[in-house]
């Protein structure tokens, strides 16, 4: 459920980062095809992130993807994509959404989904993997706790 990028609202990404009050960071491993076992065991990996708005107000949130680089080199963070959630509404960020955030060019993703929002959301990540036979061999569900966002000047470490 990826929507149009955060455009036309007159705010820069840095300003949005400074205005947010919470960020939830979800680790992910995702593959379109079975991994050949380069850095992970051979198999297919899936991550689905469910996001619920527990408030009685409509909220806007942004999603970005921070991919893990190889050989200890960082990869660029994706452009922000926005979504709206009404009171008690929920959405899922699934395999196609993660690949769209990444630019859709990679068969294997590892990194973090960064969810910026003005309040604390209920975020749950479901991780599953399938072995060579295609059947699910592992399943894990984790609640993702929010962290308070701190604005950092450009070029400084977080």
C-alpha positions as CSV (number, residue, x, y, z in Angstrom):
1,X,0.0,0.0,0.0
2,X,2.6,2.5,-1.1
3,X,1.3,5.9,-2.0
4,X,2.7,8.9,-3.8
5,X,6.0,10.3,-2.5
6,X,5.8,13.1,0.0
7,X,5.7,15.9,-2.6
8,X,3.9,19.2,-2.9
9,X,3.5,19.8,0.8
10,X,6.1,22.5,1.0
11,X,8.3,20.7,3.5
12,X,11.8,19.3,3.0
13,X,12.7,15.8,4.3
14,X,15.0,17.4,6.9
15,X,12.2,19.6,8.2
16,X,9.9,16.6,8.3
17,X,12.5,14.7,10.3
18,X,12.7,17.6,12.8
19,X,8.9,17.8,13.2
20,X,8.2,14.1,13.8
21,X,8.0,12.9,17.3
22,X,8.5,9.2,16.8
23,X,10.4,6.8,14.6
24,X,9.9,3.1,14.4
25,X,12.7,1.1,12.8
26,X,12.0,-2.4,11.5
27,X,14.8,-4.7,10.5
28,X,14.0,-6.6,7.3
29,X,15.2,-9.4,5.1
30,X,13.3,-9.8,1.8
31,X,13.9,-11.9,-1.3
32,X,12.0,-12.2,-4.5
33,X,13.8,-15.4,-5.4
34,X,15.4,-18.1,-3.3
35,X,18.6,-16.9,-1.8
36,X,21.6,-18.9,-3.0
37,X,23.1,-18.7,0.4
38,X,25.7,-15.9,-0.1
39,X,25.2,-14.1,3.3
40,X,22.1,-16.0,4.5
41,X,21.0,-19.6,4.4
42,X,19.5,-20.7,1.0
43,X,15.8,-20.1,0.9
44,X,13.2,-17.4,0.4
45,X,12.7,-14.6,3.0
46,X,9.7,-12.5,3.7
47,X,8.9,-9.5,5.9
48,X,5.5,-7.9,6.4
49,X,5.1,-4.8,8.6
50,X,1.6,-4.1,10.0
51,X,1.0,-0.5,11.1
52,X,-2.0,0.5,13.2
53,X,-3.1,4.0,14.3
54,X,-4.5,3.6,17.8
55,X,-5.5,7.3,18.1
56,X,-8.8,9.0,17.4
57,X,-7.1,11.4,14.8
58,X,-6.1,10.9,11.2
59,X,-2.3,10.9,10.9
60,X,0.3,11.1,8.1
61,X,3.3,8.9,8.2
62,X,6.3,8.5,6.0
63,X,8.2,5.4,5.1
64,X,11.8,5.1,4.0
65,X,14.1,2.2,3.3
66,X,17.7,2.1,4.6
67,X,19.4,-0.7,2.7
68,X,22.4,-2.5,4.2
69,X,25.5,-2.0,2.1
70,X,28.0,-4.6,1.3
71,X,31.7,-4.6,2.1
72,X,31.0,-2.2,5.0
73,X,29.8,0.6,2.6
74,X,26.5,2.3,3.3
75,X,23.8,2.3,0.7
76,X,21.6,5.4,0.1
77,X,18.3,5.8,2.0
78,X,15.2,5.7,-0.3
79,X,13.0,8.7,-1.0
80,X,10.1,9.1,1.5
81,X,6.7,7.7,0.6
82,X,3.7,8.9,2.5
83,X,0.5,7.3,3.8
84,X,-2.5,8.4,5.7
85,X,-4.2,6.4,8.5
86,X,-7.5,7.3,10.0
87,X,-8.5,6.5,13.5
88,X,-8.0,2.8,14.2
89,X,-7.0,2.1,10.6
90,X,-4.2,-0.2,9.7
91,X,-2.0,-0.9,6.7
92,X,0.6,-3.5,5.7
93,X,4.0,-2.8,4.1
94,X,4.7,-6.0,2.3
95,X,7.1,-7.5,-0.2
96,X,6.0,-5.5,-3.3
97,X,6.0,-2.2,-1.2
98,X,9.5,-2.9,0.1
99,X,10.8,-3.6,-3.4
100,X,9.1,-0.4,-4.7
101,X,10.7,1.7,-2.0
102,X,14.1,0.2,-3.0
103,X,13.6,1.2,-6.6
104,X,12.5,-2.3,-7.6
105,X,15.9,-3.4,-8.9
106,X,17.0,-5.8,-6.3
107,X,16.0,-9.4,-5.8
108,X,17.4,-9.5,-2.3
109,X,16.9,-6.7,0.3
110,X,18.4,-6.4,3.7
111,X,18.1,-3.3,5.8
112,X,15.6,-1.2,7.8
113,X,12.1,0.2,7.2
114,X,12.0,3.6,8.8
115,X,8.5,4.8,9.8
116,X,8.3,8.5,10.8
117,X,5.1,9.6,12.4
118,X,3.8,12.3,14.8
119,X,2.6,9.8,17.4
120,X,3.3,6.3,18.6
121,X,1.8,3.7,16.4
122,X,1.3,0.0,16.9
123,X,3.9,-1.7,14.6
124,X,4.3,-5.4,14.3
125,X,6.8,-7.2,12.0
126,X,6.2,-10.7,10.7
127,X,9.2,-12.6,9.4
128,X,9.0,-15.9,7.6
129,X,11.3,-18.0,5.6
130,X,10.8,-20.9,3.3
131,X,13.3,-23.7,2.6
132,X,14.1,-25.4,-0.7
133,X,10.7,-27.2,-0.7
134,X,8.8,-23.8,-0.6
135,X,7.2,-24.5,2.7
136,X,7.5,-22.1,5.7
137,X,10.2,-23.3,7.9
138,X,10.3,-20.4,10.4
139,X,7.9,-17.7,11.5
140,X,8.5,-14.9,14.0
141,X,6.3,-12.0,15.0
142,X,7.8,-9.0,16.8
143,X,6.3,-5.8,18.2
144,X,8.4,-2.8,17.2
145,X,8.8,-0.2,20.0
146,X,8.8,3.5,19.1
147,X,11.8,5.6,19.7
148,X,11.8,9.4,20.3
149,X,13.2,11.1,17.3
150,X,16.0,13.6,17.9
151,X,16.8,16.2,15.2
152,X,20.5,16.1,14.3
153,X,22.2,18.8,12.2
154,X,23.2,17.7,8.7
155,X,26.4,15.7,8.6
156,X,26.4,14.6,12.3
157,X,26.2,11.1,13.5
158,X,23.0,9.8,15.1
